[in-house]
Amino acid sequence: MESCPTKTVLAGGAGFGIGAFFSLMSASFAYEDPYLRAQSQAGMNTTQKAGQIFKEMGKGMWTSGKGFGKIGALFCWSRYRAKNDIYNSVSAGFISGGILARNSGPKAALTGGLAFAAFSTAIDLLFLRRETPDED
């Protein structure tokens, strides 16, 4: 599985699934004010209340899934060198972070790129072990 488009699609799909799962798990924390919830749901029966809660959960899952999927696909796509070294991860992180923060201005894009590159580097150095090529 060395095909870049295949990896990009798989990373985007896996990112979407993970984002939706995280949103589903964190949905229980979204209702911390029962009094406010009771006021907004006054006059609804139990089925209508459950339907409203499920719609909100679905919207949150869709939003988080899209965000995680975009990050996964963009990061995988930007590993354009097709080499398994630290420079590839750093450049992919910088490109991904910059593109994701581009709407907030150039300073935010630079900061986002640097932060994403630092995170990618840390993950690569801490968790991925690469074998050095044998010298003949």
Secondary structure, 3 states (H helix, E strand, C coil): CCCHHHHHHHHHHHHHHHHHHHHHHHHHHHCCCHHHHHHHCCCCCHHHHHHHHHHHHHHHHHHHHHHHHHHHHHHHHCCCCCCCCHHHHHHHHHHHHHHHCHHHCHHHHHHHHHHHHHHHHHHHHHHCCCCCCCCC
